[in-house]
Amino acid sequence: MTRDLFGTDGVRGTANIHPMTAETALRIGAAAGRYFRREAGGVHRVVIGKDTRLSGYMFENALTAGLTSTGMNVLLLGPVPTPAVGLLTPSMRADLGIMISASHNPAADNGIKFFGPDGFKLSDEAESEIEAMVTDGVAPAQADNIGRARRIDDGRFRYQERVKSSLPHGLSLEGMKVVIDCANGAAYKAAPEVLWELGAEVISVGTSPNGLNINDNCGSTKPQVAAEAVVAHGADIGICLDGDADRIILIDETGTVADGDQLMALLAGRWADEGRLKGGVLVSTVMSNLGLERFMTARGLRLERSKVGDRYVVEAMRANGWNLGGEQSGHIVMTDYATTGDGLMAGLQFLAEMVRTGQPASALARRFEPVPQLLKNVRYAAGQTPLETASVQGAIAEAEARLDGKGRLLIRKSGTEPLIRVMVECEDDGLLRQLVDGIVAEVEAAV
């Protein structure tokens, strides 16, 4: 089935430009409401959370209008992290959860992510059916069956209690100095409060959202300011979240950045030692470093790769009963605790290991030596298909031949932005740059 609206993580784009318009959001809300009200009778609920983008008000109202028009009762959480929606959807016995966020994207963008009644993100099949209903239109409810909407004031506090409960009972962060960068996003209140309640001395960065500064020179994609704060304050660790707080990047006490691969290696090794790593498997995507795969293999464990997108990581985990997965970009999924990536919860797991071992962050955040990896992006316009051109395909084939088993090559379209991502891993730094630059040049010529 053709998918024009939905990408790898719901619907995303620039606010007030198709598909992220109020009109389309209303139609998506109506379609989603009709999809989850196919069975007659009973009370039907949807919980809606959002990050701090200015356009969140517009999309919250539009979705509410569409959902209530088909008889859904809407529970509005206000600004909360994405994992809070995953938590509260089943907790509040809702049929559907919606998060309004474009994650790590700039403030001008926004998106709509969907969670099923079990708190997990919807499958491709379910999203395709909803998209078809958006196209075809849906019948509204009778006048006396229109849904209601109400604000839920304590959703953030419920989430914070769940996050704290993921730490071992009695463990305290007393004596630890933590820099927390909330990207001026959804966790700007929740994350500093959780860390403080657990005993840490907290230095906050990116906790003054104004609707337009989310991810602006801060957060997991721009950790430099937080790294400077770690060094300046003599902090033990820095934790950088993204706009909706479902991903994390760590900074050790020297100001050095560690990505999701290193955190997954730490957790996988620790959980395996404790007999908690189900199947001896860690699930990550094709983007994860070859060094992580070698780390797992050397310990008799296995790295299972999925398509890019935390949703596909979770699908592989659920299908096989595995309980740990994530992405190099910082999504860390621990299904023993949560239904989706949770940057704050993952950060607490790292802090717990620091407390348990007495080791500094720099010793724990370098579990393996990464294979040199270079990623470059090329932006393309709507309707362009640069990967299908003969010159680009020829450059890719030539690069694969030159690698000849000495590394990895991955060329793909982003599922969240109009970008072609060109990634190569190779021990030979000169060859690495030649291959990436050569392919990028051909893609740029094609667009």
Helices and strands as residue ranges (DSSP letters): E 6-7, E 10-14, H 22-35, E 45-50, H 56-69, E 73-79, H 82-91, E 96-100, E 109-115, H 124-136, G 143-145, E 149-151, H 155-165, E 177-181, H 190-197, E 201-205, H 224-233, E 237-241, E 248-251, E 257-258, H 260-273, G 278-280, E 281-285, H 290-298, E 302-306, H 310-320, E 324-326, E 332-334, H 343-357, H 361-364, E 373-379, G 386-388, H 390-403, E 407-413, E 419-426, H 429-446
